[in-house]
């Protein structure tokens, strides 16, 4: 199997070494370079064909945002890599900016390196086995690197849920850079927590999402509909059956916003119910 070429950029030596050690043990990954500044990453991309770039936002010389912009505009880099952003900053504007520039995934620090490895394979379109790391409540540890020290920290169930929803809509081919991507994730979270939301999509759900993202309910509805249209065009019937079984009727055509959201929300709720029963 042809290996994925990966470049990793971060100012933390401990984190770089930990990622390198994990990735070098995976036969599907080839590390093209490790870097502590964005300018060196740009040179690596100009000289090599790279599939995925993992980068922190805060880098010397060229920061993460500028790096993505320059790569996307560069005529020298014809095969554009997928970008996975690492950041310790949980800010909605920063996350939205990353996606609008073309980032494929945004991961908050601290994070689990096994999950990062799976995200690399996911954005590159490879099949992978995750061993329920996002679903099992037994897996409640992430790794935070400070120098050579490793600190264990608790992962809230809500974050696991958001990661699982994000994973599903990635598999369904929803582009990460469009506005409807974030709206769709939030709408599914709302429905997982309260399925009655589906009975009040126009009156409650869209206004709730609009309030959170400082927009209007009508724009939320249009953006989600556009996301679903793109997803339906790109996702094959075999992938839909793999994800949802025979609950999807592809002959019926594109589902409504409510049907699409309900489909994913039901799947996530069932997975959490199954994982909780296994742990008990």
C-alpha positions as CSV (number, residue, x, y, z in Angstrom):
1,X,0.0,0.0,0.0
2,X,1.3,3.5,-0.9
3,X,2.1,5.4,2.3
4,X,0.6,8.8,3.3
5,X,3.2,11.6,3.3
6,X,2.8,13.7,6.4
7,X,4.5,16.9,7.7
8,X,4.1,17.9,11.4
9,X,4.7,21.4,12.7
10,X,4.7,22.5,16.4
11,X,7.0,24.4,18.7
12,X,6.8,21.7,21.4
13,X,9.6,19.2,21.1
14,X,7.9,16.7,23.4
15,X,4.7,16.8,21.3
16,X,6.6,16.5,18.0
17,X,8.6,13.5,19.3
18,X,5.5,11.8,20.7
19,X,3.6,12.1,17.4
20,X,6.7,11.0,15.4
21,X,7.1,7.8,17.5
22,X,3.4,6.9,17.2
23,X,3.3,7.6,13.4
24,X,6.6,5.8,12.6
25,X,5.0,2.6,14.0
26,X,2.2,2.8,11.5
27,X,2.9,1.2,8.1
28,X,0.5,3.5,6.3
29,X,2.4,6.7,7.3
30,X,5.6,8.3,6.1
31,X,6.9,11.4,7.9
32,X,8.4,13.8,5.4
33,X,9.5,16.3,8.0
34,X,9.1,17.7,11.5
35,X,9.3,21.5,11.8
36,X,9.1,24.2,14.5
37,X,8.3,27.1,12.1
38,X,5.9,27.7,9.2
39,X,8.5,28.8,6.7
40,X,10.2,25.4,6.8
41,X,6.9,23.7,6.3
42,X,6.3,25.8,3.2
43,X,9.7,24.7,1.8
44,X,8.9,21.1,2.5
45,X,5.6,21.3,0.7
46,X,7.3,23.0,-2.3
47,X,9.9,20.2,-2.5
48,X,7.7,17.2,-1.7
49,X,4.3,15.8,-2.4
50,X,2.5,15.8,0.9
51,X,-0.9,14.4,1.7
52,X,-1.5,15.8,5.2
53,X,0.0,18.7,7.2
54,X,-0.5,18.7,11.0
55,X,0.2,22.1,12.3
56,X,-0.2,24.3,15.3
57,X,-1.7,27.8,14.7
58,X,1.0,29.6,16.6
59,X,4.3,29.2,14.8
60,X,7.3,31.5,14.3
61,X,8.1,33.2,10.9
62,X,4.8,32.0,9.2
63,X,1.8,31.2,11.5
64,X,-0.7,28.4,10.8
65,X,-3.3,30.6,9.1
66,X,-0.8,32.3,6.8
67,X,0.7,28.9,6.0
68,X,-2.6,27.6,4.8
69,X,-3.3,30.7,2.8
70,X,0.1,30.6,1.0
71,X,-0.2,26.9,0.2
72,X,-3.7,27.3,-1.2
73,X,-2.5,30.2,-3.4
74,X,0.9,28.7,-4.4
75,X,1.3,27.7,-8.1
76,X,4.4,25.6,-7.1
77,X,2.3,23.4,-4.9
78,X,-0.1,21.7,-7.4
79,X,-1.2,18.8,-5.1
80,X,-2.7,20.7,-2.1
81,X,-2.3,18.8,1.2
82,X,-5.1,18.4,3.8
83,X,-4.5,20.5,6.9
84,X,-5.2,19.3,10.4
85,X,-5.0,22.2,12.9
86,X,-3.8,21.7,16.4
87,X,-4.6,24.5,18.9
88,X,-4.9,25.2,22.6
89,X,-7.3,28.0,21.8
90,X,-11.0,27.2,21.9
91,X,-12.4,30.2,20.1
92,X,-15.3,30.0,17.6
93,X,-13.9,32.7,15.3
94,X,-10.5,31.0,15.1
95,X,-12.1,27.6,14.4
96,X,-14.4,29.1,11.7
97,X,-11.4,31.0,10.2
98,X,-9.4,27.8,10.0
99,X,-12.2,26.0,8.1
100,X,-12.9,29.0,5.8
101,X,-9.2,29.0,4.8
102,X,-9.4,25.3,3.9
103,X,-8.5,23.3,7.0
104,X,-9.9,19.8,7.0
105,X,-10.0,19.3,10.7
106,X,-9.5,21.3,14.0
107,X,-8.2,19.5,17.1
108,X,-8.1,21.1,20.5
109,X,-5.1,20.5,22.8
110,X,-4.7,18.3,24.8
111,X,-5.6,15.4,22.5
112,X,-5.1,11.7,22.2
113,X,-2.4,10.8,19.6
114,X,-4.2,7.6,18.5
115,X,-7.2,9.8,17.6
116,X,-4.9,12.2,15.7
117,X,-3.5,9.3,13.7
118,X,-7.1,8.2,12.8
119,X,-7.9,11.8,11.8
120,X,-4.9,11.8,9.4
121,X,-6.2,8.6,7.8
122,X,-9.7,10.0,7.8
123,X,-9.0,13.2,6.0
124,X,-6.8,11.3,3.5
125,X,-9.7,9.0,2.7
126,X,-8.2,5.8,4.2
127,X,-10.2,3.2,6.0
128,X,-9.2,2.7,9.6
129,X,-10.3,0.9,12.8
130,X,-10.8,3.1,15.9
131,X,-11.6,0.5,18.5
132,X,-14.5,2.7,19.8
133,X,-12.1,5.3,21.2
134,X,-14.6,8.0,20.7
135,X,-17.5,6.1,22.1
136,X,-16.3,4.1,25.1
137,X,-16.5,5.9,28.4
138,X,-13.5,3.8,29.5
139,X,-11.3,6.0,27.2
140,X,-11.3,9.2,29.3
141,X,-7.7,10.2,29.0
142,X,-6.0,12.6,26.6
143,X,-2.3,13.5,26.6
144,X,-1.1,17.0,27.4
145,X,2.6,17.6,26.7
146,X,4.6,20.1,28.7
147,X,8.3,19.5,28.0
148,X,8.8,15.8,28.7
149,X,5.9,15.5,31.2
150,X,2.6,13.8,30.4
151,X,-0.5,14.9,32.2
152,X,-3.7,12.9,32.2
153,X,-6.9,14.9,31.9
154,X,-10.6,14.0,31.8
155,X,-12.5,14.1,28.5
156,X,-16.1,15.3,28.8
157,X,-18.7,13.1,27.2
158,X,-20.0,16.0,25.2
159,X,-16.7,16.5,23.5
160,X,-16.6,12.8,22.6
161,X,-20.1,13.2,21.1
162,X,-19.1,16.2,19.0
163,X,-16.0,14.3,17.7
164,X,-18.2,11.4,16.7
165,X,-20.7,13.6,14.9
166,X,-17.8,15.4,13.1
167,X,-16.4,12.0,12.1
168,X,-19.8,10.9,10.6
169,X,-20.4,14.0,8.6
170,X,-16.8,13.9,7.3
171,X,-17.5,10.3,6.1
172,X,-20.6,11.6,4.5
173,X,-18.6,14.1,2.5
174,X,-19.7,17.4,4.0
175,X,-17.0,19.9,3.2
176,X,-15.4,21.4,6.4
177,X,-15.0,24.9,5.0
178,X,-18.6,25.8,4.3
179,X,-20.9,27.5,6.9
180,X,-23.4,24.7,7.0
181,X,-20.7,22.3,8.3
182,X,-20.7,24.0,11.8
183,X,-24.5,24.5,11.8
184,X,-25.0,20.8,10.9
185,X,-22.8,19.6,13.8
186,X,-24.6,21.9,16.3
187,X,-28.1,20.9,15.1
188,X,-27.2,17.2,15.5
189,X,-25.9,17.8,19.0
190,X,-29.1,19.6,19.9
191,X,-31.2,16.7,18.6
192,X,-29.0,14.0,20.3
193,X,-29.7,15.8,23.6
194,X,-33.4,16.5,22.8
195,X,-35.0,14.6,19.9
196,X,-38.2,16.8,20.3
197,X,-36.1,19.5,18.6
198,X,-37.0,17.8,15.3
199,X,-40.6,18.7,15.8
200,X,-39.7,22.3,16.1
201,X,-37.0,22.8,13.5
202,X,-38.2,26.2,12.2
203,X,-39.5,27.6,15.5
204,X,-36.7,26.5,17.9
205,X,-33.8,24.7,16.3
206,X,-32.9,27.2,13.5
207,X,-33.3,30.3,15.8
208,X,-31.1,28.5,18.4
209,X,-28.3,27.9,15.9
210,X,-28.7,31.4,14.4
211,X,-28.3,32.9,17.9
212,X,-25.1,30.9,18.6
213,X,-23.5,31.8,15.3
214,X,-24.8,35.4,15.0
215,X,-26.8,34.9,11.8
216,X,-30.4,34.4,10.8
217,X,-32.6,31.3,10.9
218,X,-33.2,31.5,7.2
219,X,-29.5,31.5,6.5
220,X,-29.0,28.5,8.8
221,X,-31.7,26.6,7.0
222,X,-30.1,27.3,3.6
223,X,-26.6,26.6,4.7
224,X,-27.6,23.2,6.2
225,X,-29.6,22.3,3.0
226,X,-26.6,23.2,0.9
227,X,-24.3,21.0,3.1
228,X,-26.7,18.1,2.7
229,X,-26.9,18.5,-1.1
230,X,-23.1,18.4,-1.4
231,X,-23.0,15.4,0.9
232,X,-25.7,13.5,-1.1
233,X,-23.9,14.2,-4.4
234,X,-20.5,12.8,-3.1
235,X,-21.6,9.9,-0.8
236,X,-22.0,6.6,-2.5
237,X,-24.9,4.2,-1.6
238,X,-22.4,1.7,-0.3
239,X,-21.0,4.2,2.2
240,X,-24.5,5.1,3.3
241,X,-25.4,1.5,3.9
242,X,-22.1,1.0,5.8
243,X,-23.0,3.9,8.1
244,X,-26.7,3.5,8.5
245,X,-27.6,0.1,7.2
246,X,-30.9,-0.3,5.3
247,X,-32.5,2.7,7.1
248,X,-31.6,4.8,4.1
249,X,-33.6,4.7,0.9
250,X,-31.3,6.1,-1.8
251,X,-34.1,5.8,-4.4
252,X,-36.1,8.4,-2.5
253,X,-33.7,11.1,-3.3
254,X,-32.1,13.7,-1.1
255,X,-33.5,13.8,2.4
256,X,-34.9,16.9,4.0
257,X,-32.9,18.7,6.6
258,X,-34.9,17.2,9.4
259,X,-34.5,13.6,8.0
260,X,-30.8,14.0,7.5
261,X,-30.2,15.4,11.0
262,X,-32.5,12.7,12.6
263,X,-30.6,9.9,10.8
264,X,-27.3,11.0,12.3
265,X,-28.7,11.9,15.7
266,X,-30.4,8.5,16.0
267,X,-27.1,6.7,15.1
268,X,-25.1,8.6,17.7
269,X,-27.7,8.1,20.4
270,X,-27.8,4.3,19.7
271,X,-24.0,4.1,19.7
272,X,-23.8,5.9,23.1
273,X,-26.5,3.7,24.5
274,X,-24.7,0.5,23.3
275,X,-21.3,1.7,24.7
276,X,-22.8,2.6,28.0
277,X,-24.4,-0.9,28.3
278,X,-21.1,-2.6,27.5
279,X,-19.4,-0.6,30.2
280,X,-22.0,-1.4,32.9
